[in-house]
Amino acid sequence: MLRKVINPFLFLPFALFINSPNTLSSETKLHKKEVLEEKVNYPFISYRKIEKIILNNPELQSLQNLITSARFNLSSKISKRYPSLDFQANGVPKYVLGKNYNSHSDTLRTSQLSVNPSLIIKWDLIEPLRGSEIKIARDNFKIALNNFEIKKKDFIQEAKIRYHKYQKSYQEIQNKKFKLELSITSLDNAKSKLDSGIGTKFEVLEAESQLSRDQQSLNETKIEHEINKISLKEILNIEGNFEIDKKQNLIGFWNHKLKKNINVGIDKNLSLKNFLLQKSIKKSQANSFLSQNKPNIYISNTFSSTFSKGDSLSSVINYEESGSNYTNTISLNFAWNIFNGGQNRNAYKSKIAEAEAEEFAFKNLNNILITNISKAYLNLKLNEEQIISTLKEIEASKESLRLSRLRYDVGISTLKDVLVRQSELSNAKSKNINAIYNYNLNLDELERLTFLEISKNCLDKNTNKMKDRESICNFPK
């Protein structure tokens, strides 16, 4: 991220001649290789597109169907407020054929075709269970919405973690390649010294062993990079190859104080809201048990009619005879389940106990959230310091390696010292990669926990951009 132009010692021309293609030239070679590798065009996935792409996840689509189900269930319960209309028809049509014999009177016969439709309207004026059922359905609908948002944000955070991990493993590959180039240079130098008679076979073997270890480490990192790619494709539910922004930068800055993080995070946390909704549902269920012992009052209106053709109980059947009649009945009805052995009272107490359990679960999650937000905030500050310190360590390691090579080239140091210094430089680069990775993870975690936004600008206490050279504010996003 920060490069330093290295000036050779003017009093060591021999060392300058030998060492000119060393240390930093390997970075230029790697850059050329990266340019060649990026010529193939694949769909590009940016960090900002993750929130839209994640909606294709099958589990989220399943939760969307649960929201639809809860919405319809709520509409079903609300419909109980309105009158119901039933239509009934007994025998469509109904044909009656019969004979009634009596020794003291004429024999009566029946041959009649009839239809008996009826229309029934019922309207519950007082339905004790209705209010509780609607409230439970409404709370369940809110829980379904919250569950979708919780899962979506969890998926977004997990996808961002995998994105950063995939990006980090790519940077690790570049670091391993850089170290491999250094080891190749060290091996070439050892062989040159051996051929000129001023080196030893031991140094060549030592350089070859280091080169073999670096090659193995590079291969392991490449495999890890491929695994990270597969993991990212899985959560984003995408097929085929793709590209991401391989450059590892800070995704933003966090300008919110710890107290604000905690207060806003607790106030907007959907899991806490779900506990409150679950508590409300338990209380509504408890009230519904008590409501079963309250009277139910409703109005009913029944309109019934009969249409017939033919005779009924007549000595001579007249098949052309027809008739009709209707009745309309309006009534106010009353039903009351007064006592059922105490079942409803005990069920009420059971649900109240469950509601109190939800309250304790709420308090427990509240404490966990405070702890997690505080940890994420403090770890972010720690990683800010590590980014700055690792950049300093990289600069110092580069200079240390350059001096070690110069000392080795003029014969006042050993190859072992050079190999140690190049390992230190690679480790410093790796620390910086991990520091940026962890910093970005902390930002995503704080955004997830607090619902606050990551800022593009870095501000100090006075909302002015910081001028300090060693501030995290001076590094690119």
NUSE-890517 format. One record per residue (C-alpha): x, y, z. Coordinates in steps of 0.001 Angstrom, whole numbers, padded with zeros to 6 digits, always signed. Example, Ala and Ser with C-alpha at 12.3 -4.5 7.8 and 13.67 -1.06 7.14 Angstrom:
BEGIN
+012300-004500+007800;+013670-001060+007140;
//
This chain:
BEGIN
+000000+000000+000000;+002918+002343+000840;+006041+001982-001304;+009492+003354-000576;+012174+004053-003160;+015335+002290-002048;+018613+004094-002809;+021670+001824-003025;+024856+002512-001100;+027032+004609-003349;+030155+003135-001767;+029151-000416-002733;+028952-000460-006557;+029664-004179-006651;+026695-004907-004412;+024501-002594-006462;+025383-004432-009638;+024536-007813-008167;+021400-006784-006279;+019608-004591-008831;+016986-007243-009871;+016289-008274-006282;+013586-007673-003626;+011197-005152-005199;+011694-006230-008828;+009802-009419-007994;+006721-007302-007227;+006887-005805-010731;+007023-009294-012255;+004005-010369-010261;+002104-007282-011371;+002705-008185-015019;+001433-011702-014362;-001726-010312-012723;-002426-008139-015770;-002157-011163-018047;-004456-013203-015805;-007169-010508-015791;-007646-010416-019548;-010444-013006-019403;-013809-011301-018934;-016145-012840-016348;-019206-011400-014577;-017981-008916-011982;-019338-009052-008423;-018621-005964-006376;-018859-005711-002610;-021840-003336-002946;-023847-005771-005084;-023917-008480-002419;-027126-007192-000806;-029034-007529-004095;-027510-010837-005190;-028205-012494-001833;-031970-012251-002454;-031589-015180-004869;-030777-017481-001963;-033360-020341-001793;-033694-020120+001999;-034677-016454+001770;-037222-017271-000913;-038664-019900+001430;-039030-017300+004188;-040818-014983+001755;-043456-017688+001298;-043855-017875+005073;-044546-014124+005074;-047243-014655+002445;-048748-017462+004532;-048815-015277+007669;-050426-012429+005709;-053238-014663+004466;-053732-016076+007958;-054102-012544+009333;-056652-011683+006648;-058544-014853+007531;-058788-013874+011199;-059828-010285+010398;-062639-011660+008213;-064341-012933+011361;-065448-009355+012070;-067852-009445+009142;-071150-011323+008676;-071146-014769+007126;-073606-015824+004425;-074549-019478+003852;-076751-020912+001154;-078333-024342+001635;-080641-026409-000572;-082117-029699+000672;-082881-031916-002286;-082090-030308-005617;-084706-031405-006489;-086436-033755-004038;-089148-036213-005232;-091539-037787-002699;-093713-040752-003627;-095918-042410-001008;-099266-043923+000017;-101206-043587+003285;-103865-046312+003858;-106562-046123+006557;-109590-048457+006758;-111851-045638+008028;-110916-043045+005428;-109888-042674+001832;-106452-043827+000821;-104114-040856+000448;-101287-040711-002054;-098272-038451-002498;-096419-037672-005693;-094558-034398-005393;-091357-032759-006756;-089940-030016-004497;-086942-027736-003895;-086147-026277-000430;-083482-023493-000651;-082534-021423+002407;-080263-018404+002993;-078607-017954+006413;-076844-014769+007558;-074892-014828+010823;-073085-011897+012449;-071155-012271+015691;-071761-009148+017755;-069682-010304+020699;-067106-013036+019986;-064653-013202+022934;-062021-015235+021029;-062007-013064+017916;-059888-010198+019289;-057194-012521+020640;-057028-014521+017420;-056579-011372+015303;-053863-010030+017620;-051998-013362+017577;-052174-013499+013774;-050927-009900+013494;-047992-010599+015834;-047123-013762+013912;-047117-011745+010691;-044689-009231+012224;-042482-012096+013421;-042441-013556+009887;-041348-010175+008516;-038660-009853+011186;-037420-013412+010613;-036980-012657+006935;-035028-009478+007681;-032901-011259+010308;-032040-014104+007964;-031397-011710+005088;-028990-009615+007162;-027304-012777+008471;-026841-014004+004907;-025529-010615+003809;-023010-010577+006644;-021937-014174+005929;-021605-013400+002210;-019478-010353+003023;-017283-012478+005296;-016740-014962+002471;-016125-012112+000026;-013434-010657+002294;-011969-014120+002852;-011814-014771-000888;-010186-011368-001394;-007754-012036+001456;-006687-015418+000084;-005930-013774-003277;-003681-011252-001531;-002037-014110+000349;-001298-015786-002981;+000413-012610-004193;+002390-012479-000954;+003441-016119-001321;+004469-015502-004931;+006481-012497-003797;+008247-014600-001190;+008816-017347-003762;+010491-014825-006077;+012719-013750-003207;+013660-017383-002560;+014448-017885-006267;+016703-014820-006136;+018411-016137-002988;+018971-019532-004640;+020438-017879-007746;+022773-015819-005594;+023858-018900-003614;+024585-020830-006818;+026498-017883-008276;+028665-017673-005182;+029245-021426-005231;+030288-021299-008897;+032663-018409-008191;+034247-020280-005279;+033184-017929-002488;+030033-019822-001469;+029236-023213+000069;+027088-026153-000933;+025304-025850+002402;+023980-022396+001474;+022658-023768-001844;+020891-026614-000039;+019502-024163+002494;+018156-021914-000287;+016642-024904-002114;+014886-026050+001083;+013445-022574+001600;+012292-022460-002020;+010569-025844-001623;+008778-024696+001532;+007633-021507-000146;+006347-023415-003174;+004377-025765-000917;+002961-022818+001031;+001900-021178-002245;+000125-024342-003396;-001743-024618-000095;-002847-020992-000344;-004098-021533-003907;-006208-024472-002740;-007595-022380+000115;-008392-019623-002393;-010357-022040-004574;-012281-023336-001557;-013164-019753-000601;-014412-019170-004130;-016695-022225-003981;-018004-021081-000585;-018806-017604-001955;-020587-019051-004995;-022714-021262-002750;-024111-018507-000560;-024686-016146-003511;-026375-018971-005456;-024492-018237-008672;-023126-020563-011328;-020043-020351-013486;-016976-018218-012986;-016883-014639-011767;-014505-011864-010806;-014273-009632-007749;-012260-006569-006827;-008994-008274-005896;-007442-005180-004396;-007787-005243-000626;-008822-001832+000727;-010710-000499+003710;-014451-000617+002970;-015059+002509+005027;-014774+004081+008460;-016784+003908+011670;-017523+007332+013130;-020082+006278+015773;-019295+006243+019482;-019649+003094+021559;-022618+004392+023584;-024527+005258+020420;-023709+001832+018975;-025197+000094+022001;-028307+002292+022300;-029231+002150+018605;-028312-001528+018302;-030608-002530+021158;-033420-000233+019992;-033467-001615+016438;-032580-005237+017044;-035214-007438+015409;-034515-010470+017571;-035339-008437+020675;-038530-007257+019001;-039416-010872+018264;-039100-011725+021950;-041536-008918+022758;-043903-010177+020063;-043648-013736+021402;-044457-012400+024864;-047479-010586+023420;-048622-013785+021670;-048376-015781+024894;-050483-013184+026719;-053055-013174+023907;-053234-016966+024072;-053704-016726+027854;-056544-014229+027398;-058158-016453+024782;-058467-019248+027353;-060267-016904+029735;-062458-015671+026885;-063807-019167+026379;-065809-018670+029587;-067408-015448+028305;-070759-015271+026491;-071005-015297+022714;-073765-013110+021254;-074693-013131+017590;-077548-012197+015241;-078856-014708+012737;-081284-014312+009862;-082664-017412+008133;-084710-017136+004969;-086147-020461+003776;-088579-021309+000994;-090213-024309-000672;-091255-024780-004290;-093328-027887-005156;-095180-029479-008005;-097687-032352-007570;-099987-033469-004731;-099188-034529-001210;-101581-036713+000861;-104418-036482-001650;-106905-039201-002694;-106594-038145-006332;-103191-036972-007526;-103160-033742-009534;-099804-033695-011254;-100262-030092-012442;-100791-028685-008963;-097928-026377-007797;-097258-024293-004723;-094643-022302-002789;-094050-020839+000653;-091281-018986+002490;-090364-017999+006013;-087841-015436+007318;-086556-015726+010879;-084419-013070+012641;-083071-013872+016096;-080588-012635+018702;-078704-015669+020039;-076760-016194+023221;-074270-018955+024172;-072219-019165+027368;-069795-021875+028476;-069933-021174+032213;-067718-023877+033726;-065407-026584+032351;-063652-027856+035458;-060955-025177+035642;-059196-026166+032405;-059185-022662+030969;-057895-021102+034197;-054930-023513+034361;-054185-023044+030657;-054200-019273+031263;-051599-019617+034035;-049447-021823+031784;-049317-019188+029023;-048579-016402+031521;-045573-018407+032755;-044380-018795+029154;-044736-015011+028664;-042510-014416+031711;-039936-016819+030235;-039833-014707+027058;-039090-011661+029209;-036042-013349+030745;-034873-014451+027288;-035189-010809+026198;-032965-009627+029041;-030392-012334+028297;-030173-011427+024605;-029976-007752+025558;-026853-008465+027647;-025326-010569+024864;-025876-007769+022346;-024158-005225+024581;-021185-007571+024902;-020979-008343+021168;-021260-004676+020138;-018580-003666+022651;-016243-006447+021492;-016696-005577+017823;-016087-001884+018527;-012931-002488+020584;-011588-005037+018079;-012112-002458+015334;-009943+000024+017212;-007336-002681+017774;-007247-003554+014076;-006905+000121+013172;-003695+000189+015205;-002526-003098+013702;-002966-001787+010160;-000737+001188+010959;+001866-000877+012832;+002042-003576+010124;+002640-000938+007430;+005560+000355+009476;+006779-003214+009925;+006640-003798+006147;+008753-000710+005484;+011279-001705+008137;+011416-005310+006857;+012008-004145+003273;+014941-002043+004375;+016257-004834+006598;+016087-007303+003699;+017825-004881+001346;+020674-004371+003811;+020952-008121+004463;+021324-008808+000737;+023980-006131+000416;+025859-007578+003383;+025556-011085+001943;+026720-009960-001496;+029922-008461-000082;+030516-011491+002148;+029945-010002+005607;+026713-011890+006270;+025241-015345+005646;+022412-016551+003444;+020589-017641+006608;+020275-013997+007619;+018808-013134+004179;+016269-015972+004383;+015223-014854+007863;+014753-011266+006669;+012689-012261+003634;+010483-014411+005888;+010048-011413+008183;+008988-009264+005224;+006483-011885+004038;+005110-012259+007560;+004731-008493+007869;+002757-008400+004615;+000610-011282+005853;-000069-009431+009129;-001171-006375+007173;-003485-008485+004998;-005032-010031+008116;-005364-006648+009821;-007272-005170+006868;-009395-008351+006647;-010293-008232+010348;-010942-004487+010192;-013437-004955+007367;-015090-007844+009213;-015496-005650+012301;-017130-002931+010193;-019606-005430+008728;-020324-006851+012174;-020975-003415+013682;-023242-002511+010779;-025165-005750+011303;-025469-005340+015082;-026273-001616+015228;-028092-000900+011921;-025844+002167+011605;-024121+002909+008310;-020451+002614+007441;-019121+006048+006538;-017097+006829+003424;-015350+009685+005226;-013189+009391+008298;-013999+012045+010894;-012455+012931+014231;-014210+014206+017353;-014615+017648+015753;-016050+016117+012530;-012920+017192+010643;-010712+014876+008640;-007712+013908+010717;-004296+015194+009644;-002163+012747+011607;+000108+010783+009275;-000368+007677+011417;-004159+007852+011432;-006313+005193+009784;-008095+008107+008072;-005188+008578+005676;-005469+005144+004085;-007582+004585+000947;-010997+002873+001026;
//
